[in-house]
Amino acid sequence: MSAIVAPTDCDPPETGPSAGSAGRTFGPNHRWRVLGIGVAANAGFSATFSGIPATAVVMRQGYHLGNAELGLALGLLGLGVALSELPWGVLTDRWGDRRVLLTGLGATAAWLFIMALLVVPTKLAVPGVTLLSASLLVAGLLGGSVNGSSGRAIMGWFGEGERGFAMSIRQTAVPLGGGLGALVLPSLALALGFTAVFSLLAALSAISAFFAWRWLHEPPTQGDARAAAATSGPAPLRNIEVWRISTAIGLLCFPQVAVLTFASVFLHDFAAMGTLVTSASLAVVQTGAMAMRVWSGRFTDHHGNRRPFLRFCSALSAVAFLALWLLAIAAAAQPALMAVLPVMVVLAGISVSAWHGVAYTELATLAGAGHVGTALSLANTLVFVGFCLVPIAIPWLLLVFAWPGVWLAAAICAAIAWPTFLRPA
């Protein structure tokens, strides 16, 4: 297993080139600024990735799109992220997280600003679906730079006893940014149009880029021997253990995406729940996911049990979705059980969302500091493949197997992830 080389709480800050920036001295709390940059960058990216689809109703009306055209445009946003994650990760390991994050955030901000000027409906003209789809594809390609580079920076600046906690905090930025984007952007699009939407998202990327320029630097190293250890071991793409963890992460995201994208439809169509219940259920899932991610990071840091915890989360998620499958079957025969379905959706959604920071920490530790960007981006590529495939697959599952079949498929994915995660060393 390759070792991550990073400063610990007991390591004194260094100056000179080995400190990541010639002539600079970093205080003991600088790592928290780096974490803040990672949170801000990921929240801004999540607001873009999750917030733009939240404007779907307004976008369909404003751009004069049919449902198929709308699906194409939004799907290409996710496809752009999936295609670019791995190249950005490889560049991060070669260039360093500072250069990649500045390049990616700056380019994303510039592109979204161009979209705010040229790819918005006006009284004189409405952009066609081809231009909108291509623009969102490019936004995804550029935004894919955030995940691997911010994760590498955090892994470099935090010691072994804090990495799970730090990475889990970073991962809370995803539901946080997505929730804020979904809350703000639809109303903004309706009131001020998509010029305001794209401008706000551009500003978020630009602000994150500024703070990255101000505070994000390469972490201190502790001598040539430890620096050499950072890049020892096989490259991630030739490391079967890295592939196993990345595959398990992707598999366990499939049921999570199913909850995030279709749980509201399930509760509305199958359980006859109103908007208040469906919205509250998803809000509780996101809030619970954030809390559990932070707790799980701290818990595994203290107990050194990341691999057993990941396998436990996989098994628990499989059991939760099996229970949801059985409850959906029973509720179809006994309508009184419909009231329990939102509770079961919340429990399943939180259980399948609690592990992200722990998994990315274990993956980065296994890959080694010199390969963190590539390893994290490999996992994120498989995650965003799920974001593309799951919404396409669920309508077909509904057609053949109805709603119980959807949750059974989710349970199967979680069950397959259980043996795919590595056993304790």
Disulfide bonds with the S-S distance in Angstrom:
none
